[in-house]
Amino acid sequence: MKIAIGNDHAGTEYKLAIVGLLKSMSIEFNNYGTDGTDSVDYPDFVHPVASDVEGNHVDLGIIICGSGNGASMTANKHQKVRAALCWNKEIVSLARQHNDANILSLPARFISLPQALEMVRTFLGTDFEGGRHERRVEKIPCS
């Protein structure tokens, strides 16, 4: 498995912890996020993640900003991207099972770091169910 990860200044602490988790799980990753806390523009770090997912260069993506909204909106402008803004592991599970979400958007200012790590584990460990959900996902336009 290979992951692309990106974050703005609000998500640096979370990204660094998630990178540690990915390393402990022996998961390869492309790190497009900032490592600093100086204000930056989230699209600069989200577009490369979405491009990796869109181009099938990675299996999944993780994006992090303060609210998760801007990052999610940016990622969802890319074809073949289904970024899900999630705030607990149950929503993450449903986003993967029912919506085949391929990017997890985390709201760093609204969830704890332990929650974020649990959500990432859920995201990586949950598969798309297909079946009745597949026809619904197919109705999401790709452009």
C-alpha positions as CSV (number, residue, x, y, z in Angstrom):
1,M,0.0,0.0,0.0
2,K,1.1,3.5,-0.8
3,I,-0.4,6.7,0.6
4,A,-0.1,10.4,-0.3
5,I,-0.3,12.9,2.6
6,G,-0.6,16.6,2.6
7,N,-1.3,19.3,5.2
8,D,-1.2,23.0,5.9
9,H,0.1,24.7,9.0
10,A,-2.9,23.7,11.1
11,G,-2.2,20.0,10.4
12,T,1.6,19.8,10.9
13,E,1.5,18.1,14.3
14,Y,-1.1,15.6,13.0
15,K,0.8,14.9,9.8
16,L,4.0,14.2,11.7
17,A,2.2,11.7,14.0
18,I,0.4,10.0,11.0
19,V,3.7,9.7,9.2
20,G,5.1,8.0,12.3
21,L,2.1,5.6,12.2
22,L,2.6,4.9,8.5
23,K,6.3,4.1,9.1
24,S,5.4,1.8,12.0
25,M,3.0,-0.1,9.7
26,S,5.6,-0.2,6.9
27,I,3.4,1.8,4.6
28,E,5.1,3.8,1.9
29,F,4.0,7.4,1.5
30,N,4.5,10.6,-0.5
31,N,4.7,13.6,1.9
32,Y,3.5,16.8,0.3
33,G,2.7,18.6,3.5
34,T,4.4,21.4,5.3
35,D,6.5,20.6,8.3
36,G,6.2,24.1,9.7
37,T,3.6,26.2,11.5
38,D,3.9,29.4,9.5
39,S,0.7,30.2,7.6
40,V,0.6,28.5,4.1
41,D,-2.1,27.9,1.5
42,Y,-3.7,24.4,1.8
43,P,-4.4,24.0,-1.9
44,D,-0.6,24.0,-2.5
45,F,-0.4,20.8,-0.4
46,V,-3.7,19.2,-1.3
47,H,-3.5,19.3,-5.1
48,P,-0.4,17.0,-5.2
49,V,-2.2,14.4,-3.0
50,A,-5.3,14.5,-5.2
51,S,-3.1,14.3,-8.3
52,D,-1.4,11.2,-6.9
53,V,-4.8,9.5,-6.2
54,E,-6.3,10.6,-9.5
55,G,-3.3,9.2,-11.4
56,N,-3.3,5.9,-9.5
57,H,0.3,6.6,-8.2
58,V,-1.0,5.8,-4.7
59,D,-3.7,3.8,-3.2
60,L,-5.2,6.4,-0.9
61,G,-4.7,9.9,0.3
62,I,-4.8,11.8,3.6
63,I,-5.2,15.6,3.8
64,I,-5.3,17.8,6.9
65,C,-6.2,21.4,7.5
66,G,-7.9,23.3,10.3
67,S,-11.5,22.5,9.5
68,G,-10.9,19.9,6.8
69,N,-13.4,21.7,4.6
70,G,-11.0,23.6,2.4
71,A,-8.8,20.6,1.9
72,S,-11.8,18.4,1.0
73,M,-13.2,20.9,-1.4
74,T,-9.9,21.3,-3.2
75,A,-9.3,17.6,-3.5
76,N,-12.8,16.9,-4.8
77,K,-12.1,19.2,-7.8
78,H,-10.0,16.3,-9.2
79,Q,-11.5,13.6,-11.3
80,K,-11.7,10.1,-9.7
81,V,-11.3,11.7,-6.2
82,R,-13.8,11.1,-3.5
83,A,-12.5,13.0,-0.5
84,A,-14.5,12.5,2.7
85,L,-14.4,15.1,5.5
86,C,-14.6,12.9,8.7
87,W,-14.8,13.7,12.4
88,N,-15.0,10.2,13.9
89,K,-14.1,6.6,13.1
90,E,-17.7,5.6,12.3
91,I,-18.0,8.2,9.6
92,V,-14.6,7.1,8.2
93,S,-15.8,3.5,8.1
94,L,-19.0,4.4,6.3
95,A,-17.1,6.7,3.9
96,R,-14.9,3.8,2.8
97,Q,-17.6,1.1,2.9
98,H,-20.4,3.0,1.2
99,N,-18.7,5.8,-0.7
100,D,-15.4,4.2,-1.7
101,A,-13.7,7.4,-0.3
102,N,-10.1,7.4,-1.5
103,I,-9.0,10.5,0.4
104,L,-9.5,11.1,4.1
105,S,-9.8,14.8,5.1
106,L,-9.1,15.5,8.7
107,P,-10.2,18.7,10.7
108,A,-7.2,19.2,12.9
109,R,-8.8,21.9,15.0
110,F,-11.8,19.8,15.8
111,I,-10.5,16.3,16.6
112,S,-7.8,15.1,19.1
113,L,-4.6,13.6,17.9
114,P,-5.5,10.1,19.3
115,Q,-8.8,10.4,17.4
116,A,-7.0,11.3,14.2
117,L,-4.7,8.3,14.5
118,E,-7.7,6.0,15.1
119,M,-9.4,7.4,12.1
120,V,-6.4,6.8,9.9
121,R,-6.2,3.2,11.1
122,T,-9.9,2.8,10.3
123,F,-9.5,4.4,6.8
124,L,-6.6,2.2,5.9
125,G,-8.2,-1.0,7.3
126,T,-11.7,-0.6,5.7
127,D,-12.7,-1.8,2.3
128,F,-15.4,-0.6,-0.1
129,E,-18.4,-3.0,0.2
130,G,-19.5,-2.6,-3.5
131,G,-22.9,-4.1,-4.2
132,R,-25.7,-1.6,-4.0
133,H,-23.2,1.1,-3.1
134,E,-21.3,0.6,-6.4
135,R,-24.1,1.9,-8.6
136,R,-24.4,4.9,-6.4
137,V,-20.7,5.7,-6.5
138,E,-20.8,5.3,-10.3
139,K,-23.4,8.1,-10.4
140,I,-20.9,10.6,-8.9
141,P,-19.6,12.6,-12.0
142,C,-15.9,12.3,-12.7
143,S,-15.5,15.8,-14.0
